[in-house]
Amino acid sequence: QVQLVESGGGLVQAGGSLRLSCAASGRIVSINDMGWYRQAPGKQRELVAAITSGGSTNYADSVKGRFTISRDNAKNTVYLQMNSLKSEDTAVYYCNADLVTARERYLEVWGQGTLVTVSS
């Protein structure tokens, strides 16, 4: 009953910017941590950035200084601002949330993914 829907992916040239959004919907009581992961072809899914309900953030070394994660708790939405994009940022980006529903506690939910392609 809970879904995460990503949007904002697309094709961009190296050095450009994109902003990803992820909106959570359903019978949500609260959302704890939210994060962005990515998976490139032939590679495992990796953490890009995470943010707690209080706003504390964590970034992968490869994106630190270029990407910014933020959230709007009133809208149950998390964002990923991606600047100075590189070809190695090309991947499917997935939203993740650790949340509580009326029936389940500490439920982890994944979005369907949005493709980011950076051309060089």
Helices and strands as residue ranges (DSSP letters): E 3-7, E 10-13, E 18-25, E 28-39, E 46-51, E 57-59, E 67-72, G 73-75, E 77-82, G 87-89, E 91-101, E 107-110, E 114-119
